[in-house]
Amino acid sequence: MPPASTVTTRSPAETQAVGRRLGKVVVAGDVLLLEGPLGAGKTVLIQGLASGLGCDDEVVSPTFVLVHQHQGRLELVHADLYRLEQRADVEALGLLELSAEGVLALEWAERAPWLRIPGAARLTIGEGADEKSRELRLEGGPARLHAALDASAPRR
């Protein structure tokens, strides 16, 4: 497993561009577990991921419907655990089954610390030096995701 990779973005557009680069290299069965505080940019990153996958429909947070599915070169299953507190509720969603032929992007993964998905990549989005910058830290997952994250570092 590759060591952790970190990149700092300075705007929502740069965060979205990181997601787009990841979307170009994900393959069927990839799982991204996204963590970070409210407003960190999880949905912004997933908008980029969807764009990189070639999804044409609008990507919004599935906080109230729990799961959105978007079709591109692979299906993107975008789920949100923010409102779920019980393990049984999360398991009832059947996320791994829904995303078996596509990619799963799971917001608020920290709300299910017991969730263990072999090969999953954990992407933590934290605050940067100012209100628009973000630090993205990728742990686990395939080396190609780390390479894509490293390559997406904004050039200054």
Summary of the structure (lengths in Angstrom):
residues: 156
radius of gyration: 14.2
end to end distance: 29.1
largest distance: 46.5
contacts: 488
relative contact order: 0.27
helix: 31%
strand: 26%
